[in-house]
Amino acid sequence: MQNQVKRLRYFNIFLDSIEQKDDDLITAFGHHVHWGYWKSTSLANNSVDDFRKAAEELSCQMSTAAGVADNQSVLDVGCGFGGTIASINERFKQMNLVGVNIDDRQIARARQQVKAAETNQVEFVEADACKLPFADASFDVVLAVECIFHFPSRELFFKEARRVLRPGGRLTICDFIPVDMLMPGLGILDFFMGDFLTQTYGQSNLRYNYSLSDYEKLAQKTGFLLSQQRDITVNTLPSYEITRQLMRKATPPGIGAEIDNLVNQAMEWVSRQGLLRYMIFSFQIA
Ligand SMILES: C[S@@+](CC[C@H](N)C(=O)[O-])C[C@H]1O[C@@H](n2cnc3c(N)ncnc32)[C@H](O)[C@@H]1O
């Protein structure tokens, strides 16, 4: 189980494909490992290059929501291959940028790919989001891009984020938020398929999904105020088709690949029905 948490199965698939020099996979997931953001989805063309640009745009939307600006210290928790740190490194000056991830293989790739721009400092640290190895009040911004559902506890992560943020600092996350009426269905799915889904997606076990009211309560409990929320579901929808194609190509055929495909289709369907929302949330220190 410990290994499933640190070394998520879908990252094993990505790392194998990267090693085998699968160009499409490297373009799509070699930097960012998250959904894309399309300002106008009618312009999405289902190509790998289009998805790469949309994934970069999601990182830009996140740093804008977080108020990232020159001269800041930014911590990106669950940083994957360092794509969001790279994006901020390219666009801002006098930055102290730190990426944290629990998987040493991802940290190694991030270190190899992302070199500090002239006026910036960049560091990647192997650690758990719920046990951050940093002093109190050491960052202006904490980000968690499409990863909080994997963490052992949202509450412990929020407490850690609150601890390492300076006064006036901001925590910005993005997450899949089911509407309340979807919760019983998720519980049933979890009961029957929870073990399989945990193998593939680690802690994204569906029972950990959080509703909007859960986030509001969590913010209050951990010393934050929810200062901004954006529903960007519509802007992310073209991600499903292209990721299905890429995963189908990268995953060895078998029951696992079929279930991955079904999960992706089900997520697209509930998202299109408005039952699962892709949200960006920003929290300020209360
Ligand atoms: C969907 S990926 C997102 C990666 C990155 N944020 C991005 O947007 O490219 C989820 C990430 O969360 C990381 N992760 C999972 N559990 C973690 C934990 N307890 N502490 C730190 N990172 C974790 C995974 O290793 C993976 O890199």
The ligand as a MOL file (V3000), in Angstrom:
LIG
                    3D

  0  0  0     0  0            999 V3000
M  V30 BEGIN CTAB
M  V30 COUNTS 27 29 0 0 0
M  V30 BEGIN ATOM
M  V30 1 C -2.2730 14.6760 -10.9320 0
M  V30 2 S -0.6420 14.7660 -10.3380 0 CHG=1
M  V30 3 C -0.3820 16.5280 -10.3980 0
M  V30 4 C 1.0670 16.8700 -10.5040 0
M  V30 5 C 1.3570 18.3710 -10.6000 0
M  V30 6 N 0.7230 19.1290 -9.5470 0
M  V30 7 C 0.9320 18.9050 -11.9280 0
M  V30 8 O -0.0590 19.6260 -11.9550 0
M  V30 9 O 1.6100 18.6200 -12.9360 0 CHG=-1
M  V30 10 C -0.7440 14.4570 -8.5850 0
M  V30 11 C 0.5630 14.5720 -7.8510 0
M  V30 12 O 0.3900 14.4840 -6.4420 0
M  V30 13 C 1.5440 13.8270 -5.9160 0
M  V30 14 N 1.2670 13.3520 -4.5540 0
M  V30 15 C 0.4270 12.3500 -4.2000 0
M  V30 16 N 0.4190 12.1970 -2.8620 0
M  V30 17 C 1.2640 13.1100 -2.3480 0
M  V30 18 C 1.6750 13.4530 -1.0220 0
M  V30 19 N 1.1750 12.8200 0.0450 0
M  V30 20 N 2.5810 14.4510 -0.8730 0
M  V30 21 C 3.0900 15.0950 -1.9410 0
M  V30 22 N 2.7250 14.8210 -3.2230 0
M  V30 23 C 1.8310 13.8450 -3.4330 0
M  V30 24 C 1.7620 12.7270 -6.9160 0
M  V30 25 O 3.0110 12.0980 -6.7760 0
M  V30 26 C 1.5740 13.5030 -8.2180 0
M  V30 27 O 2.7540 14.1230 -8.5910 0
M  V30 END ATOM
M  V30 BEGIN BOND
M  V30 1 1 1 2
M  V30 2 1 2 3
M  V30 3 1 2 10
M  V30 4 1 3 4
M  V30 5 1 4 5
M  V30 6 1 5 6
M  V30 7 1 5 7
M  V30 8 2 7 8
M  V30 9 1 7 9
M  V30 10 1 10 11
M  V30 11 1 11 12
M  V30 12 1 11 26
M  V30 13 1 12 13
M  V30 14 1 13 14
M  V30 15 1 13 24
M  V30 16 1 14 15
M  V30 17 1 14 23
M  V30 18 2 15 16
M  V30 19 1 16 17
M  V30 20 1 17 18
M  V30 21 2 17 23
M  V30 22 1 18 19
M  V30 23 2 18 20
M  V30 24 1 20 21
M  V30 25 2 21 22
M  V30 26 1 22 23
M  V30 27 1 24 25
M  V30 28 1 24 26
M  V30 29 1 26 27
M  V30 END BOND
M  V30 END CTAB
M  END
